[in-house]
Structures are given as structure tokens and as C-alpha cells.
């Protein structure tokens, strides 16, 4: 019960941060698009700075991990600035490459073409960064035979209603993987930030050969959209 209350408190703190930023930016009279984009990015950076400080075990650890987290957000932001959306496959493969994990070698990725909106793209970039970092420090990527399979799919949307995006991150080749004794930054991103920002449901399974992380989130317009093989979006309009 205490752990759940702690998680709720962290989510409340994130919401309070966003409320303060909304008030500040609304008062500046900025154009709507710029105001929303800046608000989301500032909120993300504030949350990362605060949570990194709260969970760091040392100043050195804080500095090292903070740089990687900010870089992950910056990479997503660059892609978003170009097109206003970011491709889920590219987001994952780019983050893996930063950690020298090559698709087709130690990583297999599969799923439909998904384009994420700015806030969702930045949050997902941070979550994937934490999964990669954890796999290197504590999981499968710390061993030469370690691999990861990342697959995603969207529920049948024949009813016309938005489906759920389900993404599974499954590590193999690890050894003696166990649930951490304390909830660090990565666990807070997965358990709290994804839930608050994207209404995601997260299931973490610490299996003998590696972590299995399952994310389920509604693929509503504010989060993202599916692009079919013919180059049409979810409404059937050509891109």
C-alpha cells in the first residue's frame, strides 16, 4: 500500500509541475502551437531534472545518467521539429544504436508504422532510453549473448474506435535478472510517467534471462496514429 501511495504522490507532483508551466506559458501570449510544444518540452525537462536528482545515488551517477536522458529527449525533439511526429521504429532503433546495439544483430524490431505526436514521442523516447540503459547495466546487454526483441501491434479498429497500442520489450541472454531493491528513475518513468502522460498500463516481468516490459496505451489522436502499408493514415487519406 505504501508503494502505491508513493507512486500516486509522484504522479501528483508531475501534474503540479505541468500546471505551473501551463500558467506561465499561457500568460506570455505565445502562438498556440509554439506554446504547447514549449510547454510539453519544459515539463519533461523539469520532471527529468527533479526525478534524476531524487533517485541518484551519487553526484557522479546523477551527471552521467542525466546527460543520457537529456540526449534522448533532444534526439526525439529534432525529429519532431522536422515533421511534427516521430516514427516509433526509428525512435527505438536510434536509441539502440546510441548504445551500440544493432538491429538485426542484438535487436529485432517488428510492428506496423506508428507515428507519435510530440509529447508521446518524447515520453516514449525517455522510456526506451531507460530500458536500454537498464539492459546494459543490469540486464541482457551486459552479456555478449544478450539480445532484445521489440514487437508492437494495434488492436483491431474495425469498429471505428481508436485501438490500443501494445509494445513488448523482451530481453534474452541475461542471467540472474531480479527486481531491483529500490525504485530508481527508470522504474518511475515506466510506472508513473507513462501512466500519467499516456494513460499507459505497464507490466514488468523480471524473468530469468531478462526483463519483459509490456506497455499498453490508447492510440488516440493526441498520442499517435497508424500508417498503413499503402501510405494512408487511419482515416484512409493519402500522406
C-alpha positions as CSV (number, residue, x, y, z in Angstrom):
1,X,0.0,0.0,0.0
2,X,2.8,2.4,0.9
3,X,4.4,1.8,-2.5
4,X,1.2,2.7,-4.3
5,X,0.8,5.8,-2.3
6,X,4.3,6.8,-3.2
7,X,3.6,6.3,-6.9
8,X,0.4,8.4,-6.6
9,X,2.4,11.2,-4.9
10,X,4.9,11.2,-7.8
11,X,2.2,11.4,-10.4
12,X,0.6,14.3,-8.4
13,X,4.0,16.1,-8.4
14,X,4.2,15.7,-12.2
15,X,0.7,17.1,-12.6
16,X,1.6,20.1,-10.4
17,X,4.7,20.8,-12.5
18,X,2.6,20.8,-15.6
19,X,0.0,23.1,-14.1
20,X,2.7,25.7,-13.1
21,X,4.2,25.6,-16.6
22,X,0.8,26.0,-18.3
23,X,0.1,29.0,-16.2
24,X,3.5,30.6,-17.1
25,X,3.3,29.9,-20.8
26,X,-0.4,31.0,-21.1
27,X,0.5,34.3,-19.6
28,X,3.1,35.0,-22.3
29,X,0.6,35.3,-25.2
30,X,2.5,32.8,-27.4
31,X,1.0,31.2,-30.5
32,X,-0.9,28.1,-29.6
33,X,1.4,25.6,-31.4
34,X,4.6,27.1,-30.0
35,X,3.1,27.4,-26.6
36,X,2.0,23.8,-26.4
37,X,5.3,22.5,-27.8
38,X,7.4,24.5,-25.4
39,X,5.2,23.7,-22.5
40,X,5.5,19.9,-23.1
41,X,9.2,20.0,-23.5
42,X,9.8,22.2,-20.5
43,X,7.6,20.0,-18.4
44,X,9.5,16.9,-19.5
45,X,12.9,18.5,-18.7
46,X,11.7,19.7,-15.3
47,X,10.5,16.3,-14.4
48,X,13.7,14.6,-15.6
49,X,15.9,17.0,-13.7
50,X,13.9,16.6,-10.5
51,X,13.4,12.8,-10.6
52,X,17.1,12.3,-11.6
53,X,18.2,14.3,-8.5
54,X,15.7,12.4,-6.3
55,X,16.9,9.0,-7.4
56,X,20.6,9.5,-7.9
57,X,22.9,7.5,-5.6
58,X,25.8,10.0,-6.1
59,X,26.7,13.2,-7.9
60,X,28.7,11.2,-10.5
61,X,25.7,8.9,-11.1
62,X,23.4,11.9,-11.4
63,X,25.6,13.7,-14.0
64,X,26.2,10.5,-16.1
65,X,22.6,9.4,-16.3
66,X,21.2,12.9,-16.7
67,X,23.2,13.5,-19.8
68,X,21.9,10.4,-21.5
69,X,18.3,11.2,-20.6
70,X,18.5,14.8,-22.0
71,X,20.2,13.5,-25.1
72,X,17.3,11.0,-25.7
73,X,14.8,13.8,-25.4
74,X,16.9,16.0,-27.7
75,X,17.0,13.3,-30.4
76,X,13.3,12.9,-30.3
77,X,12.8,16.7,-30.4
78,X,14.9,17.0,-33.5
79,X,12.7,14.5,-35.4
80,X,9.6,16.2,-34.1
81,X,10.7,19.6,-35.2
82,X,11.1,18.3,-38.8
83,X,7.7,16.7,-39.3
84,X,5.7,17.2,-36.1
85,X,5.7,13.5,-35.5
86,X,8.2,10.7,-34.9
87,X,8.3,7.2,-36.2
88,X,8.2,4.6,-33.4
89,X,10.5,2.2,-35.2
90,X,13.1,4.9,-35.8
91,X,12.9,6.1,-32.2
92,X,13.7,2.7,-30.9
93,X,16.4,1.8,-33.4
94,X,18.1,5.1,-33.0
95,X,18.2,4.7,-29.2
96,X,19.6,1.2,-29.5
97,X,22.3,2.4,-31.9
98,X,23.4,5.0,-29.4
99,X,24.1,2.1,-27.1
100,X,25.9,0.2,-29.9
101,X,23.0,-2.3,-30.2
102,X,22.4,-3.0,-33.9
103,X,19.1,-4.1,-35.3
104,X,19.4,-7.5,-37.0
105,X,22.3,-8.3,-34.6
106,X,21.4,-8.0,-31.0
107,X,18.0,-6.4,-31.6
108,X,14.9,-7.4,-33.6
109,X,12.1,-4.9,-34.2
110,X,8.7,-5.6,-35.7
111,X,5.4,-3.8,-35.9
112,X,3.2,-1.5,-38.0
113,X,4.3,2.0,-38.9
114,X,3.3,4.2,-36.0
115,X,3.9,8.0,-35.9
116,X,3.8,9.5,-32.4
117,X,2.8,13.0,-31.5
118,X,5.3,15.3,-29.8
119,X,4.5,14.7,-26.1
120,X,4.1,10.9,-26.6
121,X,7.3,10.8,-28.7
122,X,9.4,12.5,-26.0
123,X,7.9,10.3,-23.2
124,X,8.4,7.1,-25.2
125,X,12.0,8.2,-26.1
126,X,12.8,8.5,-22.4
127,X,11.2,5.2,-21.6
128,X,13.2,3.4,-24.3
129,X,16.4,5.1,-23.2
130,X,15.8,3.8,-19.6
131,X,15.1,0.3,-20.9
132,X,18.3,0.3,-22.9
133,X,20.4,1.7,-20.0
134,X,18.9,-0.9,-17.6
135,X,19.7,-3.7,-20.0
136,X,23.3,-2.6,-20.3
137,X,23.9,-2.0,-16.5
138,X,21.8,-4.8,-15.1
139,X,20.2,-6.9,-17.9
140,X,20.8,-8.8,-21.1
141,X,23.1,-6.2,-22.9
142,X,25.7,-6.7,-20.2
143,X,26.5,-10.1,-21.7
144,X,27.8,-10.9,-25.1
145,X,24.9,-13.2,-26.0
146,X,22.3,-10.7,-24.7
147,X,19.5,-9.7,-27.2
148,X,16.2,-7.8,-27.2
149,X,13.1,-8.3,-29.3
150,X,10.7,-5.4,-29.5
151,X,7.3,-6.0,-31.1
152,X,4.3,-3.8,-31.2
153,X,0.8,-4.1,-32.6
154,X,-2.5,-2.2,-32.6
155,X,-5.9,-3.7,-31.8
156,X,-8.4,-4.3,-34.5
157,X,-10.1,-0.9,-35.2
158,X,-12.9,-2.1,-37.5
159,X,-15.4,-0.6,-35.1
160,X,-14.0,2.9,-35.9
161,X,-12.8,3.4,-32.3
162,X,-9.1,4.0,-31.5
163,X,-7.3,0.8,-30.7
164,X,-4.7,0.1,-28.0
165,X,-1.1,0.1,-29.0
166,X,0.7,-2.8,-27.3
167,X,4.5,-2.8,-27.2
168,X,6.6,-5.7,-25.8
169,X,10.2,-5.3,-24.9
170,X,11.7,-8.8,-24.3
171,X,15.3,-9.4,-23.3
172,X,17.0,-12.8,-23.7
173,X,20.5,-14.0,-22.9
174,X,20.6,-12.4,-19.4
175,X,21.5,-14.1,-16.2
176,X,20.1,-13.8,-12.7
177,X,17.8,-10.9,-13.5
178,X,15.9,-9.8,-10.4
179,X,13.5,-7.0,-9.5
180,X,15.5,-4.0,-8.1
181,X,15.5,-3.5,-4.4
182,X,14.7,0.2,-4.9
183,X,12.6,2.1,-7.4
184,X,15.0,4.2,-9.4
185,X,14.4,6.8,-12.2
186,X,13.8,4.2,-14.9
187,X,11.1,2.4,-12.8
188,X,9.4,5.8,-12.1
189,X,9.4,6.6,-15.8
190,X,7.8,3.2,-16.6
191,X,5.4,3.0,-13.7
192,X,4.5,6.7,-13.2
193,X,5.3,9.0,-16.1
194,X,4.0,6.7,-18.9
195,X,0.8,6.2,-16.9
196,X,0.2,9.8,-16.2
197,X,1.2,11.2,-19.6
198,X,0.0,8.5,-22.0
199,X,-2.6,6.6,-19.8
200,X,-0.4,3.5,-20.3
201,X,-0.7,0.2,-18.5
202,X,2.7,-1.3,-17.7
203,X,3.5,-4.9,-16.8
204,X,7.1,-5.7,-15.8
205,X,8.2,-9.3,-15.6
206,X,11.8,-10.0,-14.3
207,X,12.4,-13.3,-16.0
208,X,15.5,-15.5,-15.6
209,X,17.0,-14.4,-18.9
210,X,16.0,-10.8,-19.0
211,X,13.3,-8.2,-18.5
212,X,9.9,-8.4,-20.2
213,X,8.2,-5.0,-20.3
214,X,4.7,-4.8,-21.8
215,X,3.2,-1.4,-22.5
216,X,-0.5,-0.9,-23.5
217,X,-1.8,2.6,-24.3
218,X,-4.7,4.0,-26.3
219,X,-3.7,5.1,-29.7
220,X,-5.9,8.3,-29.7
221,X,-5.0,11.3,-31.9
222,X,-3.1,13.1,-29.2
223,X,-0.8,10.1,-28.9
224,X,-0.3,8.9,-32.4
225,X,-1.6,7.2,-35.5
226,X,-1.1,4.1,-37.7
227,X,0.2,4.4,-41.2
228,X,-0.8,1.5,-43.4
229,X,1.5,-0.2,-45.9
230,X,-0.1,1.8,-48.8
231,X,0.9,5.1,-47.3
232,X,-2.5,6.0,-46.0
233,X,-3.3,7.1,-42.4
234,X,-6.0,5.7,-40.2
235,X,-8.7,7.8,-42.0
236,X,-7.7,6.4,-45.3
237,X,-6.3,9.6,-46.6
238,X,-3.0,9.6,-48.6
239,X,0.1,11.1,-46.9
